[in-house]
């Protein structure tokens, strides 16, 4: 009986050692549904503080399919022969990263082949260096010449910039603009000499929707859903009004300002609901092929000031209105 007991102890110890060795050998971990920073740090025998440091996390928020470093050195920007690489931290946005490195969010999107504004903690982004060959080819088509574009109803600086393969900052520089406000009939200089508004169709921003553009200061309460959405729209060059008050008033107020309201989500649109005492708004980061959407928001599942991501299932999307 004593001999069997000792054998069991040895066997159990061997299995534990094997599992521990396997865990220590891993350098990254893909987050699964239901996991937490505590469960992952416990699995790999490291502290929560170490796990957060390795991945540049400023909160305990993680999400399924996120890849976390569980060993190695802390997250930081690194220089390579092809440029500087930055590891995204929780709370980062393309605009905040661009500001940190003295570049533009459009340039970072170009360097990394991004077609939307969604980034996530742990993601590696080039912030300097050479763009892809396709991006360089597109840029090489530009010259020192300029054309004149006549602003149409619903245009935004970002939409015009996209049309001409440039950035809204470049258009602002060419025209001496100090804010994002433009108006129908206004003449703007744009890079290139072959295109003009006289031979083009009406330009609508945000997937065919008319979207007025404001250049207001953010007067919404810090850390609330409205404060976050105001900032995200400003980051993509599609500023909104600072006078729409509580989220449950945004559908009516935005409609009064000329925005299109419907039940079709698009990237960059605002998801709005009257549910709750004050209502809620969120920024649409991605529209998935199954009809679900990924939104970023504040004051939903975390304390005010903490941005979180949430996937809204397709069957729940119809409960929201979308401001374009």
Secondary structure, DSSP 4 states (H G I P E B T S, - for coil): -HHHHHHHHHHHHHHHHHHHHHHHH--EEE--TT--HHHHHHHHT--HHHHHHHHT-SSS---TT-EEE-SSSPP--EEETTEEEEE--TT--HHHHHHHTTS-HHHHHHHHT-SSS---TT-EEE-SS---HHHHHHHHT--S-EEEEE--TT--HHHHHHHTTS-HHHHHHHHT-SSS---TT-EEEEE-SS--GGGSPPP-HHHHB----------SPTTSHHHHHHHHHHHTT----S---SGGGHHHHHHHTT--EES---TT-EEEE--SSS-EEEEEEEE-TTS-EEEEEESSSS-TT-EEEEEEPHHHHTT-EEE-
